[in-house]
Amino acid sequence: MFRVLVTERIAEDGLEILRSEAEVDVRLRLTPAEVIQAVPGYHALVVRSETKVTADVIEAGRDFLVIGRAGVGVDNIDVAAATRRGVVVVNAPEANTIAAAEHTVGLMLALARHIPEANESLRGGAWDRSRFLGVELRGKTLGIVGLGRVGSEVARRARGLEMRVVAVDPFVSPERGQALGVSLVSKDELLAESDFITLHAPMTKANENLLDDPEFERVKQGVRIINVGRGGLVSEAALLRAIESGKVAGAALDVFEHEPPTDSPLLKDARVIATPHLGASTAEAQERVAIDVAHQIVAVLRGEPATYAVNSPFIPAETMSIMAPYLQAVSQAASLATQLSTGQFESVEIEYLGELAEHDTSPLKAAVIRGLLAPVSEENVTLVNASIVAEQRGLRISERKGHYEGIYANLVRVHLTTSAGKTTISSTVAHDGPHIVEINDFWVDVSPGEGHLLICENQDRPGMIGRIGTFLGAKDINISFMRVGREQVRGRALMVLGLDDGLDPDTLAEINRIPDIYSARSVRI
C-alpha cells in the first residue's frame, strides 16, 4: 500500500481520490523541521503554497515518487532537487481558469457601472444617482492581451455580452482566434481600438510593463484597464499618471507589482477598483485543484503518465539515452526561432535528420514546443502535456524525418512560419554540447550558453565586422565571441556576436541604422 502525506488543507473530494489508491495522512501546520522529520516512509507529498519543499525535505523523503502542488505554480518546491532524485512534480494549472475569467468579467462590469463606489456612497447616506453614470458593455471593444486558457475564457464570456473582442497573442493561430470569435490584431491596433483592455499574458522578462507610458499615450481616450493576470504587466506609476490625466477612465486590479500593495497610491484613487488577489478564490476552483492534483498523484503511483508533470516525463530509458543530449539543443533552437520571428504564428515544421530519425522523437517535439513558448509563456511543457499545450494554442506542428549526408551525424531543423515569413534554425550536438549551426540558410557554429546574442544580417564587405565592434566598444559592451556565415563573397552575410550584456532598444535601433546592416536582433538563450 502506498502512503501519502498531506500537509495543507485540500478539498475532501481530492482526499477521497487519494484514499482509493493509498493510505493518506493529513498533518497540518507542521514547521519546516517537522516536515523533514515526517516525510520518511511516504511515497507522495501533497502541499499548497505554505509548505516549503526544500532539497532537505526531498532528501529526507527517500521513498518519494511524486510531489503534488494543489495550485498553479511550483515556486515553493525545489524542482531541480526533485528531478535529480527522480521525483515527479505535478501541479494543477487549469483548475482556476474559470474562476479567474469570471473575476475578470466581474471587475469589468464593476468598473463600467461604478458599483463599488456607488455602494460605498449609498452606505454613507447619499442618494447620488447622477454621479455614477456608467457605460454598457454591449457594442464595446474588449482588447485581450494573451489568449491562453484564461484569456480564451474571458473572450467567450465577452462575446456572450455582445462585445467585439480583439486580442494580441503571436502564438495563437488565426483559426483558433476565429473559433473563439476573436480578431487577432497588432498591439498598436488593440491599444487604439479597445474600450476595455484586460491582461492575461505570462510574467516573462519580455512582458514586464507591457502597458507603460508609451502605450498609454496610444490608447483610446477613456479606456478602462483590468488586470487579473500578473502585477508586473502594468506599470503602476504610468497607469496612475494616465488616470490622473483623464486618458484612462479607470482601472480594476486584482494583482500588483508588490503584494500586499499597502502603500500604493492607486488605492487612494476612487477611479481604481482593487481586490486582494482573488482570481482563484472560489470554492469550485479550490475543489478542482484538489481533484486535479489527486488524479495525477494516483496516476504516478500506478506508473502512468501525469498530464501536468512539471519536470519528469515518462520516457523509456533506451529512448532517453539517445534523445537526452539533443533536448537542450532543439529547445534553444526553437527559442531562437521565436525571438527572431515577427508576425502572427501560422505553423511549425520539425525536421529530424540523420540517425535520430530512426527513433521515437516525441521527446524532441516536446522540447521544441517548450523552446517555442519559452520567450512568451511560463507554461511548463513536457512530453506528457506537449500535445495538450499545442492544441490549446492552436499550434499546427508537422514533423518530417530523413537521411542527412552533411558533416553532422544528426541535425534537427525548426521551421517557424508566421504571417511575416519563415525562420529556420538548425541545431546539433557535439562533444562539448549543443550547437546552433544554421540560421535562415546561413551556416554558423554557435555554442549557446545562458547569455545575450546580437544577430546581424549585413552586406559582406571589408570593414563591417570592425564597424560593429567599434560601435559596441564605444558603448562599453563587451563581445565574448563572434561567428560569421555568408552566402557568397561580398553577398549577404550573418554575424552572430555573444555579448556580456543585453542591448537596450535605442542601442539596437542605432545598429539597425548602420549602412549595409539589413537587420539586427538582440536575443537571449
C-alpha positions as a printed NumPy array, in Angstrom:
array([[  0.   ,   0.   ,   0.   ],
       [  1.344,   3.453,  -0.964],
       [  1.461,   6.188,   1.669],
       [  0.591,   9.848,   1.005],
       [  1.281,  12.789,   3.332],
       [ -0.893,  15.916,   3.022],
       [  0.442,  18.946,   4.902],
       [ -2.18 ,  21.567,   3.971],
       [ -5.961,  21.633,   3.666],
       [ -7.376,  20.398,   0.364],
       [-10.95 ,  19.572,  -0.607],
       [-12.379,  16.317,   0.691],
       [-13.061,  15.109,  -2.87 ],
       [ -9.328,  15.178,  -3.527],
       [ -8.595,  13.242,  -0.359],
       [-11.128,  10.564,  -1.338],
       [ -9.38 ,  10.079,  -4.69 ],
       [ -6.052,   9.639,  -2.906],
       [ -7.565,   7.19 ,  -0.421],
       [ -8.715,   4.994,  -3.312],
       [ -5.071,   4.173,  -4.011],
       [ -3.113,   4.876,  -0.842],
       [ -3.06 ,   5.32 ,   2.887],
       [ -3.447,   9.071,   3.455],
       [ -2.263,  11.051,   6.491],
       [ -3.252,  14.71 ,   6.895],
       [ -0.87 ,  16.603,   9.177],
       [ -1.376,  20.359,   9.182],
       [  0.683,  23.329,  10.404],
       [  3.994,  21.469,  10.504],
       [  7.143,  23.519,  10.998],
       [  9.938,  23.111,   8.411],
       [ 11.832,  20.855,  10.816],
       [  8.712,  18.773,  11.466],
       [  8.145,  18.304,   7.719],
       [ 11.646,  16.859,   7.362],
       [ 11.01 ,  14.534,  10.303],
       [  7.606,  13.467,   8.941],
       [  8.323,  12.586,   5.287],
       [ 10.382,   9.36 ,   5.605],
       [  8.3  ,   6.366,   4.542],
       [  5.856,   8.319,   2.341],
       [  5.614,   7.809,  -1.408],
       [  3.811,  11.084,  -2.175],
       [  3.614,  14.553,  -0.646],
       [  0.728,  16.998,  -1.242],
       [  1.166,  20.691,  -0.464],
       [ -0.348,  24.044,  -1.388],
       [  1.602,  27.291,  -1.019],
       [  2.73 ,  27.36 ,   2.623],
       [  4.824,  24.18 ,   2.897],
       [  8.33 ,  24.718,   1.52 ],
       [  9.51 ,  21.532,  -0.169],
       [ 13.24 ,  22.154,   0.008],
       [ 16.109,  19.965,  -1.092],
       [ 16.396,  18.803,   2.529],
       [ 12.749,  17.711,   2.531],
       [ 13.244,  15.815,  -0.728],
       [ 16.415,  14.19 ,   0.574],
       [ 14.557,  13.047,   3.693],
       [ 11.714,  11.637,   1.591],
       [ 13.768,   8.729,   0.291],
       [ 10.657,   6.867,  -0.901],
       [  9.076,   9.816,  -2.731],
       [  7.696,   9.031,  -6.173],
       [  5.695,  12.237,  -6.656],
       [  5.155,  15.655,  -5.096],
       [  1.875,  17.43 ,  -5.854],
       [  1.178,  21.145,  -5.562],
       [ -2.562,  21.792,  -5.207],
       [ -2.286,  25.027,  -7.154],
       [ -0.933,  26.608, -10.307],
       [  2.737,  27.289,  -9.584],
       [  5.537,  25.238,  -8.068],
       [  7.592,  28.098,  -6.639],
       [  7.621,  26.528,  -3.149],
       [  9.068,  23.237,  -4.455],
       [ 12.736,  22.691,  -5.302],
       [ 12.008,  21.18 ,  -8.709],
       [ 15.697,  20.762,  -9.559],
       [ 16.298,  18.716,  -6.411],
       [ 13.232,  16.597,  -7.158],
       [ 14.425,  15.998, -10.696],
       [ 17.846,  14.898,  -9.506],
       [ 16.152,  12.378,  -7.229],
       [ 13.807,  11.181,  -9.985],
       [ 10.724,  12.501,  -8.17 ],
       [  7.881,  13.673, -10.416],
       [  6.441,  17.106,  -9.572],
       [  2.841,  17.809, -10.64 ],
       [  0.508,  20.783, -10.271],
       [ -2.975,  21.883, -11.38 ],
       [ -2.549,  24.732, -13.875],
       [ -6.095,  24.708, -15.293],
       [ -8.133,  24.469, -12.105],
       [ -8.522,  28.224, -11.557],
       [ -9.174,  29.142, -15.198],
       [-12.915,  29.717, -14.865],
       [-12.558,  31.498, -11.534],
       [-10.009,  33.958, -12.968],
       [-12.088,  34.538, -16.112],
       [-15.261,  35.219, -14.124],
       [-13.412,  37.562, -11.764],
       [-12.15 ,  39.464, -14.809],
       [-15.674,  39.888, -16.163],
       [-16.945,  40.841, -12.709],
       [-14.326,  43.574, -12.383],
       [-15.107,  44.803, -15.893],
       [-18.805,  45.162, -15.014],
       [-17.981,  46.812, -11.688],
       [-15.697,  49.263, -13.464],
       [-18.236,  50.086, -16.177],
       [-21.055,  50.763, -13.681],
       [-19.099,  52.242, -10.724],
       [-20.511,  49.514,  -8.478],
       [-18.038,  49.656,  -5.531],
       [-18.054,  53.461,  -5.355],
       [-21.854,  53.655,  -5.642],
       [-22.235,  51.032,  -2.91 ],
       [-19.933,  52.978,  -0.603],
       [-21.774,  56.232,  -1.335],
       [-25.19 ,  54.767,  -0.592],
       [-23.978,  53.163,   2.641],
       [-22.671,  56.6  ,   3.607],
       [-26.197,  58.029,   3.39 ],
       [-26.086,  59.63 ,  -0.075],
       [-28.524,  59.046,  -2.941],
       [-26.446,  60.442,  -5.809],
       [-27.594,  58.65 ,  -8.966],
       [-26.269,  61.175, -11.473],
       [-22.746,  60.912, -10.108],
       [-22.451,  57.26 , -11.109],
       [-23.464,  57.335, -14.759],
       [-21.929,  54.215, -16.302],
       [-21.398,  52.666, -19.72 ],
       [-22.803,  49.491, -21.267],
       [-20.568,  46.638, -22.382],
       [-22.686,  45.742, -25.407],
       [-21.115,  47.064, -28.573],
       [-17.857,  47.998, -26.861],
       [-14.463,  46.573, -27.873],
       [-12.567,  44.413, -25.42 ],
       [ -8.84 ,  44.049, -26.035],
       [ -7.283,  40.889, -24.571],
       [ -3.509,  40.711, -24.157],
       [ -2.725,  36.985, -24.017],
       [ -5.198,  34.467, -25.422],
       [ -4.204,  31.472, -23.308],
       [ -6.506,  29.489, -21.035],
       [ -7.895,  32.423, -19.024],
       [ -7.859,  34.871, -21.928],
       [ -9.845,  32.436, -24.065],
       [-12.493,  32.007, -21.378],
       [-12.754,  35.778, -20.958],
       [-13.242,  36.072, -24.723],
       [-16.101,  33.556, -24.675],
       [-17.886,  35.452, -21.91 ],
       [-17.337,  38.824, -23.549],
       [-18.845,  37.529, -26.777],
       [-21.89 ,  36.475, -24.729],
       [-22.156,  40.089, -23.565],
       [-22.237,  41.141, -27.245],
       [-18.837,  42.794, -27.115],
       [-16.414,  42.949, -30.027],
       [-13.24 ,  41.132, -28.963],
       [ -9.725,  41.717, -30.299],
       [ -6.571,  40.097, -28.983],
       [ -2.78 ,  40.15 , -29.159],
       [ -1.019,  36.799, -28.927],
       [  1.514,  35.941, -31.636],
       [  1.451,  32.265, -30.674],
       [ -2.232,  31.666, -31.289],
       [ -3.248,  30.645, -34.781],
       [ -5.845,  32.639, -36.768],
       [ -8.041,  29.518, -36.806],
       [ -8.025,  29.419, -33.015],
       [ -8.948,  33.097, -32.876],
       [-11.742,  32.59 , -35.388],
       [-13.133,  29.689, -33.346],
       [-13.313,  31.982, -30.314],
       [-14.879,  34.831, -32.286],
       [-11.772,  36.951, -31.701],
       [ -9.904,  39.139, -34.183],
       [ -6.135,  38.83 , -33.822],
       [ -4.58 ,  42.281, -34.208],
       [ -1.311,  44.09 , -33.609],
       [ -0.574,  45.696, -30.269],
       [ -0.977,  49.167, -31.773],
       [ -4.396,  48.244, -33.18 ],
       [ -5.516,  46.85 , -29.84 ],
       [ -4.446,  49.996, -27.988],
       [ -6.185,  52.281, -30.476],
       [ -9.476,  50.373, -30.73 ],
       [-10.202,  48.96 , -27.261],
       [-12.708,  50.444, -24.826],
       [-11.554,  47.914, -22.216],
       [ -8.149,  46.194, -22.027],
       [ -7.586,  43.067, -19.943],
       [ -4.203,  41.397, -19.455],
       [ -3.664,  37.634, -19.291],
       [ -0.069,  37.284, -20.513],
       [  2.613,  35.449, -18.512],
       [  5.08 ,  37.41 , -16.406],
       [  8.188,  36.972, -18.546],
       [ 11.025,  39.465, -18.952],
       [  9.666,  40.491, -22.339],
       [  6.202,  41.164, -20.855],
       [  7.343,  43.357, -17.985],
       [  5.452,  46.682, -18.116],
       [  3.512,  45.758, -21.255],
       [  1.452,  48.85 , -20.544],
       [  3.745,  51.782, -19.788],
       [  3.802,  55.488, -20.63 ],
       [  4.286,  54.982, -24.424],
       [  1.342,  52.551, -24.544],
       [ -0.94 ,  54.816, -22.507],
       [ -0.194,  57.627, -24.929],
       [ -1.612,  55.463, -27.748],
       [ -4.732,  54.091, -26.042],
       [ -8.235,  55.195, -26.87 ],
       [ -9.471,  58.144, -24.799],
       [-11.458,  56.875, -21.809],
       [-10.224,  53.285, -21.954],
       [-10.599,  51.111, -18.845],
       [ -7.862,  48.684, -17.728],
       [ -8.393,  45.309, -15.989],
       [ -5.555,  43.161, -14.638],
       [ -6.246,  39.765, -13.088],
       [ -3.05 ,  38.336, -14.611],
       [  0.273,  39.376, -13.094],
       [  1.154,  42.576, -11.292],
       [  4.237,  43.428, -13.342],
       [  2.348,  43.518, -16.649],
       [  1.268,  47.118, -15.995],
       [  3.5  ,  49.95 , -14.828],
       [  1.523,  51.165, -11.832],
       [  3.192,  54.59 , -11.903],
       [  2.342,  55.028, -15.598],
       [ -1.225,  53.816, -15.01 ],
       [ -1.731,  56.372, -12.237],
       [ -0.434,  59.152, -14.489],
       [ -2.795,  58.06 , -17.27 ],
       [ -5.77 ,  58.026, -14.88 ],
       [ -4.908,  61.43 , -13.422],
       [ -4.587,  62.907, -16.932],
       [ -8.017,  61.535, -17.892],
       [ -6.678,  59.372, -20.731],
       [ -7.675,  56.248, -18.778],
       [-11.164,  56.395, -17.255],
       [-10.446,  53.827, -14.577],
       [ -8.793,  50.544, -13.666],
       [ -9.692,  47.322, -11.874],
       [ -6.717,  45.472, -10.378],
       [ -6.547,  42.097,  -8.658],
       [ -2.738,  41.825,  -8.801],
       [  0.038,  44.27 ,  -8.038],
       [  3.759,  44.761,  -8.542],
       [  4.281,  44.265,  -4.804],
       [  1.752,  42.414,  -2.67 ],
       [  0.18 ,  43.431,  -0.412],
       [  0.159,  46.912,  -2.02 ],
       [ -0.343,  48.781,   1.234],
       [  1.466,  51.935,   0.103],
       [  0.234,  52.041,  -3.497],
       [ -1.172,  55.472,  -4.442],
       [ -3.555,  53.682,  -6.813],
       [ -5.577,  52.536,  -3.797],
       [ -6.291,  56.154,  -2.914],
       [ -7.879,  56.956,  -6.283],
       [-11.648,  56.445,  -6.444],
       [-11.365,  55.51 , -10.128],
       [ -9.439,  52.352,  -9.217],
       [-11.156,  49.162,  -8.039],
       [ -8.831,  46.836,  -6.142],
       [ -9.223,  43.278,  -4.861],
       [ -6.642,  41.239,  -2.883],
       [ -5.55 ,  38.66 ,  -5.493],
       [ -8.907,  36.85 ,  -5.567],
       [ -8.686,  35.47 ,  -9.109],
       [ -8.558,  31.826,  -7.975],
       [-10.542,  32.241,  -4.767],
       [-13.719,  30.284,  -5.378],
       [-14.91 ,  27.146,  -3.653],
       [-15.191,  25.415,  -7.026],
       [-11.637,  26.319,  -8.049],
       [-10.211,  25.02 ,  -4.793],
       [-12.147,  21.778,  -5.24 ],
       [-10.91 ,  21.36 ,  -8.817],
       [ -7.328,  21.99 ,  -7.686],
       [ -7.569,  19.153,  -5.174],
       [ -9.211,  16.772,  -7.637],
       [ -6.765,  17.541, -10.459],
       [ -3.64 ,  17.066,  -8.361],
       [ -5.051,  13.931,  -6.682],
       [ -5.748,  12.266, -10.049],
       [ -2.181,  12.957, -11.153],
       [ -0.64 ,  11.613,  -7.97 ],
       [ -2.672,   8.424,  -8.318],
       [ -1.548,   8.109, -11.947],
       [  2.129,   8.391, -10.989],
       [  1.742,   5.858,  -8.161],
       [  0.242,   3.461, -10.718],
       [  3.18 ,   4.001, -13.059],
       [  1.132,   6.029, -15.554],
       [  1.953,   9.464, -17.063],
       [  0.673,  12.617, -15.359],
       [ -0.89 ,  15.283, -17.568],
       [  0.834,  18.196, -15.865],
       [  4.182,  16.731, -14.872],
       [  6.441,  19.729, -14.38 ],
       [  9.791,  18.008, -14.604],
       [  9.964,  14.311, -15.41 ],
       [  8.086,  12.994, -18.42 ],
       [  7.894,   9.231, -18.78 ],
       [ 10.438,   8.252, -21.45 ],
       [ 11.817,   4.724, -21.903],
       [ 15.444,   4.563, -20.798],
       [ 16.726,   3.398, -24.178],
       [ 14.993,   6.295, -25.951],
       [ 16.12 ,   8.834, -23.389],
       [ 19.776,   7.812, -23.686],
       [ 19.686,   8.764, -27.373],
       [ 17.46 ,  11.84 , -27.151],
       [ 18.681,  13.432, -23.918],
       [ 21.768,  15.156, -25.387],
       [ 19.554,  16.841, -28.015],
       [ 16.781,  18.15 , -25.753],
       [ 18.622,  21.353, -24.839],
       [ 19.849,  21.866, -28.397],
       [ 16.409,  21.744, -30.012],
       [ 14.809,  23.786, -27.224],
       [ 17.407,  26.528, -27.729],
       [ 16.902,  26.408, -31.492],
       [ 13.145,  26.818, -31.092],
       [ 13.559,  29.667, -28.595],
       [ 15.862,  31.43 , -31.04 ],
       [ 13.299,  30.971, -33.828],
       [ 10.614,  32.613, -31.689],
       [ 12.807,  35.587, -30.84 ],
       [ 13.915,  36.154, -34.44 ],
       [ 10.431,  35.905, -35.948],
       [  7.764,  38.588, -36.237],
       [  4.105,  38.456, -37.188],
       [  1.315,  36.075, -36.308],
       [  2.128,  32.424, -35.79 ],
       [  0.985,  30.083, -38.569],
       [  2.805,  26.751, -38.409],
       [  5.89 ,  24.831, -37.288],
       [  7.705,  22.073, -39.115],
       [ 10.336,  19.988, -37.331],
       [ 12.876,  18.029, -39.376],
       [ 14.802,  15.163, -37.778],
       [ 17.748,  14.291, -39.998],
       [ 20.294,  11.52 , -39.528],
       [ 20.351,   8.682, -37.014],
       [ 17.765,  10.399, -34.805],
       [ 15.138,   9.801, -37.467],
       [ 15.24 ,   6.071, -36.732],
       [ 13.939,   6.535, -33.168],
       [ 10.896,   7.873, -31.305],
       [ 11.373,  11.644, -31.476],
       [  8.427,  12.635, -29.277],
       [ 10.778,  13.946, -26.521],
       [ 12.349,  16.283, -29.073],
       [  8.935,  17.519, -30.196],
       [  8.101,  18.357, -26.594],
       [ 11.417,  20.192, -26.236],
       [ 10.729,  22.184, -29.415],
       [  7.298,  23.256, -28.138],
       [  8.88 ,  24.225, -24.809],
       [ 11.5  ,  26.309, -26.601],
       [  8.985,  27.987, -28.901],
       [  6.872,  29.12 , -25.96 ],
       [  9.707,  29.912, -23.524],
       [ 10.13 ,  33.566, -24.614],
       [  6.373,  34.217, -24.446],
       [  4.959,  31.862, -21.813],
       [  5.699,  30.432, -18.383],
       [  3.931,  27.173, -19.219],
       [  5.767,  24.   , -18.273],
       [  5.865,  21.777, -21.36 ],
       [  6.857,  18.135, -21.027],
       [  6.426,  15.013, -23.101],
       [  3.122,  14.2  , -21.434],
       [  1.448,  17.588, -21.936],
       [  3.12 ,  18.859, -25.13 ],
       [  0.219,  17.856, -27.36 ],
       [ -2.294,  19.44 , -24.98 ],
       [ -0.373,  22.72 , -24.864],
       [ -0.027,  22.781, -28.655],
       [ -3.729,  22.054, -29.128],
       [ -4.803,  24.738, -26.644],
       [ -2.82 ,  27.338, -28.569],
       [ -3.911,  26.098, -31.985],
       [ -0.314,  25.301, -32.961],
       [ -0.064,  23.418, -36.258],
       [  3.011,  21.247, -35.896],
       [  4.244,  18.85 , -38.571],
       [  7.232,  16.524, -38.403],
       [  9.474,  15.073, -41.069],
       [ 12.25 ,  12.503, -40.828],
       [ 15.007,  11.859, -43.321],
       [ 18.62 ,  10.984, -44.003],
       [ 21.391,  13.539, -43.732],
       [ 24.618,  13.414, -45.685],
       [ 26.269,  16.546, -44.341],
       [ 29.06 ,  16.911, -41.839],
       [ 26.869,  16.172, -38.801],
       [ 25.628,  12.767, -37.679],
       [ 22.304,  14.326, -36.676],
       [ 20.578,  17.607, -37.381],
       [ 17.252,  18.987, -36.146],
       [ 15.696,  21.861, -38.086],
       [ 12.902,  24.042, -36.725],
       [ 10.941,  25.935, -39.388],
       [  8.679,  28.596, -37.829],
       [  6.27 ,  30.217, -40.291],
       [  4.424,  33.414, -39.38 ],
       [  2.43 ,  35.97 , -41.315],
       [  5.709,  37.872, -41.811],
       [  7.699,  34.975, -43.255],
       [  9.717,  31.928, -42.298],
       [ 12.515,  31.488, -39.761],
       [ 14.7  ,  28.374, -39.83 ],
       [ 17.107,  27.331, -37.092],
       [ 19.149,  24.106, -37.124],
       [ 20.916,  22.541, -34.158],
       [ 23.039,  19.53 , -33.377],
       [ 25.176,  18.137, -30.561],
       [ 28.968,  17.891, -30.487],
       [ 31.277,  16.552, -27.81 ],
       [ 31.067,  19.848, -25.892],
       [ 27.283,  20.176, -26.005],
       [ 24.57 ,  21.884, -28.087],
       [ 25.412,  23.901, -31.194],
       [ 23.288,  26.2  , -33.334],
       [ 24.64 ,  25.541, -36.822],
       [ 22.189,  27.242, -39.188],
       [ 20.216,  30.487, -39.013],
       [ 17.999,  31.232, -42.02 ],
       [ 20.207,  29.477, -44.598],
       [ 23.438,  30.867, -43.129],
       [ 25.757,  28.189, -41.763],
       [ 27.309,  29.224, -38.449],
       [ 28.62 ,  27.445, -35.369],
       [ 27.365,  28.888, -32.102],
       [ 27.623,  27.043, -28.803],
       [ 24.955,  28.883, -26.843],
       [ 25.213,  29.215, -23.103],
       [ 22.978,  31.381, -20.994],
       [ 23.633,  34.794, -22.463],
       [ 22.892,  37.53 , -24.954],
       [ 23.367,  37.324, -28.712],
       [ 23.374,  40.058, -31.343],
       [ 22.431,  38.661, -34.742],
       [ 23.092,  40.953, -37.712],
       [ 22.345,  40.285, -41.349],
       [ 24.521,  42.533, -43.45 ],
       [ 26.333,  43.099, -46.722],
       [ 29.594,  41.146, -46.805],
       [ 32.245,  43.793, -47.407],
       [ 35.511,  44.873, -45.762],
       [ 35.14 ,  46.754, -42.509],
       [ 31.682,  45.549, -41.408],
       [ 32.953,  43.45 , -38.519],
       [ 35.197,  46.262, -37.355],
       [ 32.369,  48.78 , -37.561],
       [ 30.125,  46.707, -35.29 ],
       [ 32.998,  46.016, -32.89 ],
       [ 33.933,  49.681, -32.684],
       [ 30.304,  50.701, -32.113],
       [ 29.829,  48.223, -29.275],
       [ 33.18 ,  49.146, -27.753],
       [ 32.154,  52.789, -27.647],
       [ 29.029,  51.699, -25.757],
       [ 31.176,  49.715, -23.264],
       [ 29.538,  46.46 , -24.385],
       [ 31.94 ,  43.525, -24.311],
       [ 31.935,  40.872, -27.058],
       [ 32.565,  37.329, -25.797],
       [ 32.678,  35.621, -29.216],
       [ 31.76 ,  36.127, -32.855],
       [ 30.758,  33.792, -35.69 ],
       [ 30.191,  34.695, -39.338],
       [ 28.333,  32.924, -42.125],
       [ 27.797,  34.105, -45.683],
       [ 26.076,  33.081, -48.902],
       [ 28.946,  34.108, -51.151],
       [ 31.872,  36.501, -51.231],
       [ 30.545,  40.087, -50.965],
       [ 26.984,  38.815, -50.843],
       [ 24.666,  38.692, -47.843],
       [ 26.281,  37.603, -44.586],
       [ 25.307,  36.905, -40.995],
       [ 27.201,  37.932, -37.878],
       [ 26.435,  36.307, -34.523],
       [ 28.056,  38.065, -31.579],
       [ 27.974,  36.873, -27.975],
       [ 27.6  ,  39.816, -25.595],
       [ 28.155,  40.104, -21.859],
       [ 25.154,  42.441, -21.58 ],
       [ 21.854,  42.858, -23.348],
       [ 21.101,  45.779, -25.677],
       [ 18.515,  48.41 , -24.902],
       [ 16.047,  49.349, -27.693],
       [ 17.809,  52.627, -28.505],
       [ 21.201,  50.936, -28.97 ],
       [ 19.653,  48.25 , -31.167],
       [ 17.941,  50.937, -33.248],
       [ 21.312,  52.655, -33.763],
       [ 22.827,  49.388, -35.02 ],
       [ 19.967,  48.954, -37.471],
       [ 20.754,  52.395, -38.892],
       [ 24.371,  51.486, -39.706],
       [ 24.816,  51.389, -43.514],
       [ 24.714,  47.885, -45.055],
       [ 23.1  ,  46.366, -41.943],
       [ 19.893,  44.801, -43.227],
       [ 18.592,  43.721, -39.826],
       [ 19.883,  43.425, -36.26 ],
       [ 18.126,  41.476, -33.5  ],
       [ 19.024,  41.019, -29.85 ],
       [ 18.098,  37.633, -28.357],
       [ 18.827,  35.592, -25.261],
       [ 19.078,  31.814, -24.987]])
